[in-house]
Amino acid sequence: MMLLHLLYVVLFTVLAVFALGNLLRSLIMLSLESQYPRQRSASHPELFDGEGNPIEEPLLVVRSVNLEEARQQLDRLYEADDES
């Protein structure tokens, strides 16, 4: 029974060392990134203008519709589907 307690303590210590190491690595990387911020790189051609500069405009616009408008659009779709 004493062997199980010893094994538990050793495994807990190993996991704690890994957790603390990961925490310290993350803190160091976070502090380095705050001091030297990375440049945003855009890799898709759609994200550049004609001269090769990154665009600074919203890429996705979502328009909300009310319930009645959504029902009308669905009715038009189903009516068009029934006619064909």
N, C-alpha and C positions, 0 to 999 in steps of 0.2 A: 504494500500500500504506500509505503514511503517513496518507492520508485516512481509511482504515478504522480505524486506531489512534486517531486523533483523534475520530472518530465514537463509537467504543467508550468512550473516556474521558468524553466529554460525556454520553452516555446513562447511563453508570454514575453520574456525578455527579448527574444529574437524579433518577435513581431513589433514590440515597442521600439526597438532600435531601427527597424525598417521604417516605421511610421515617422519617427523623429527625423530620420535622414531625409525622407521625402518632404516633410514639412520645411526643413531648413533649405533644401534645394529649391522648393517653390518660392520661399521668401527671398532667396538670393536672386532668382530669375525675375521675380516681380520687381525688386528694387533696381535691377539692371535695366529692365524695360522701361521703368519710369524715368530713369536718368537718360537713357538713349532710346527714344521711341523709334520703332521700325517704320519705314516708309510703307504706305499702303501700295501694294502692287496689284494691278489688275491684269489678269492673264487672258481674258477673253476679248476678241476684237470688238465686240459690241460695246465694251466699256471705254473705248477710245474715240475721240473725235477724228475728223479728217486729217488733222496735223499730228496725230499720235499722242495727244495729251489726254489724260484721264478725264472723263466727263463728271461733272458734279451736279447731277440732276436725279430726281427720283426715278427708279427703274421700274417700279410697280405701283400702280394706282388702283386702289380698291374703292369701288363706289357701292354704297349700301342702297338697297331698294326696300320699299315698304312691302308689306304682305300682299296688298292688293295688286301692286305692280308685278310682283313675282307670280301671282296666280294668273294674271292676264298673259304674261309671257309663256307660262306653261300651257295655258289653254290654246294659244296660237300655235305652239309647237305640236300639240296633240292633234289639233284640227288639220294642220299641214300634213301630218303623218297619216291621218285617216284618208285624206284626199288622194294620196299617191298609192 
